[in-house]
Amino acid sequence: MLCVVAFALFIVSCSTYKSSAEYHIAQWLAEFHAKFLSKSRFYSEVKPTGNQPKARVTVIQIGASDVNVKMRIYDEATHYDNGGMVPFRFGDTEAVTPVTDIHGVTVFGDYVKPLSQINVIPNKPFIFGFTVGMSTKVEPGWFRQGYTKFFVCNGINRAFEFTPEAGKDYLFSVGAKPAQDENYHLCLLKLEEWGKRTKQYKKIPFILYAKK
């Protein structure tokens, strides 16, 4: 009987700890989002329009279709109190507005889906980052509570930059796919530039943003 009671108390204790941790995480996220809303600028304030010089950036998801991918564009002129750059704002979020179609862009080979397409200011650093990850629910079993397993591409979840040229098209291919070991994923990120003469994409480099 003592063992049964002790085991029941252990389950209650773990459940209480989990609820408390989830509450504090949710509270922290809400506070951070409030800071983001108070400091961020809408991307529409700087997006080139009309006859202004511009380059076009298209983003497609590759790899596994159940991976979540979001792009953000950093505002080099706006910072949090700790010095970190604030992303531009799209509505009430930092994620670039998703699209269901990519206009005027030809993509060869297999890809999962279009993610975004946006005009950017040319001839100056374009600072960007991606959040790539997924969550999988693990069902409860004997002597085990159910839980959610998370996977995140930490190497991609950083600030990068490249300098686009006016009138050119650029393509980001980003995502993840399962590795041979089912506990791991391969993170994918590639940047290409469309050649008007060659009629094909050519891989080009981007670098880690050093000032973040």
N, C-alpha and C positions, 0 to 999 in steps of 0.2 A: 504493500500500500504506500509506503514511504517513497519508493522509487517512482510510482505512478504520479504521486503528488509533485515530486521534484521535477519530473519530466514535464508535467503540465505547467509548472511555474516557469520552466525554461522556455517553453513555447510562448507563453504570455510575455515574458521579458523580451524575447527577440522581436515579437510582433510590436511591442510598445516602442522599442528602440528604432525599428524600421519606420514606424509612423512619425516619430519625432524627427528622424533624419530627413524624411521626405518633406516634412513641414518646413524645416530650416532651409533646405535646398530651394523649395518653392518660394520662400520669403526672400532669399538672396536673389533669385532670378527676377522676381518682381521689382526689387529695388534697383537692380542693374538695368532692367528694361526702362524704368522711370528715368534713370540717368541718361540712357541713350536717347530717349524722346526729348529730354530737355536740352541736350547738346547738339544733336545731329541736324544736318541740313538736308533738305530734299534734293535728290539728284536732279530733278527737273530745273533747279536753279542754275546748274552749270552745264547741263546737257546741250550740245550744239544742235541747233535747229535751222530750218530754212536753208539759206545759201551759205551758212557758216561752214568753214572747213571742218571735216569730220572723218573719222574712221569708223568702221563697223566691227563689233565683236559679237560673235555667235557662240553659244555654248551648247554642247550636246552631251548627253550621258551615255557612257559605254560601260561594258561589263555586265554585272548582275542587275536585273531590273528592280529588285527589292531593296536596293541601297538608296538612301536618301542623300540628295546632292543639292546644296544651296551655294550660290555665289554672292559675294559682297564686294563692294567697291569702297576703298578707303578715301577719306577726305583728309589730305595732308595738312590742311589749314586748321583742323579742329581736333582737339585732344581731350582725353579724360584727365582728371586730377593727377593720376599716376603717370601721365605722359603718353599713354597709349593712344593711337589714332582712333578716331570715331568713324565708323562706316557711314556712308551716305544713307539716307532714309528713303524707303519705297513704301508709301503708306505708313503703317505703324511698325514696320519691320526693317531689318537690315538686309534681308534677302532680296536680290534683284527679282523684279516681277517676272514670273514664269510665262512662257508662251506655249502655244499648242502647234505652231508651225514656224518654220524658218524661211523667210522670203528671200529669193534671189541667191540662195546658197545651195551648192551641189555637194552632197556628201557621198563618197564612195564607200562600199563595204557595209558591214553590219553595224548598226548602232541602235541603242535602246529607244531614246526619245529626245526631242528638242527640249532645252531648258530655258534659254533666254537669248535675246538678241537686242543689242543696244548700241546707240551711237555714242562715241567717246571723243574727247578732245585730242587732236593729233599733236605730234611733235613735243610732247611733254610726258613724263612718266605716268603710266596708267598703273595704279596700285590696287591689287586685287587679292582675294583669298577665297577659299572654298571650305565648306563644311561637308565632309563625306563620312557617312556612317550608317548604322542600322541597329535596330533593337529586335531581339527575339525573345518571346515569352517561353520560359521553361515551366512546364506543368508540375504541380506538387506531386510528391510520391511518399513512400514510407520514410519516416524520419527526415523529411525534407519539405520545406515550404516552397511554394512556387516563387519564382523570381524572374526578373528581366535581365537578359544578358546583352551588354552593349559592346559595339565595335566602332571605333572611330579612327580615321586616318590622321594621326597626329602630324605626320610629315607634310600633309597638304594644308592643314588648318593653321596656316601662317600667312604673313603678308609677302607677296611677290610683286615684281614690277617688270614692265617692258615699255618701250617707247613706240607707239603706233605711228604710222605715216598717214598723211592725209590721202583720202580716196581709196584706201586699201581695206581689204576684208581679212579678218582674223578668225580663226576657229579654235576654240578650246574643246578638247575631248577629255572628259573627267569621269571618274567612277571608281569601282572596285570589283574584283571578282574573287571567288573562293580559291585558296591555295590548295595544294595537295593535302596538307594537314587541315582538317575541317575547322580547327580552332583559329585559323589565320586567314587573312584576306590579302590580296595584292592590290595596292592602291595605284590608281592610274591618273596621270595628268600630262597632257601634251598640248603644245601651242603650235599652230600652223598658220602660214600666210598664203593667201590665194594668189597664184601667178596668172595675170591676165593673158600673157603670151603663151605660157605652157598649158594653161587650162587645168592646172592641178595644184594641190596643196603641197607646200614645202615646210618641213619642220624648222622652227626657229627657236632660239634660246630665250629664256627669261631668267631673272635672278632674284635672290632673296632680298627683300627690302631691308636695307641696313639700318635705317634710322628709327625703326619701330622700337 
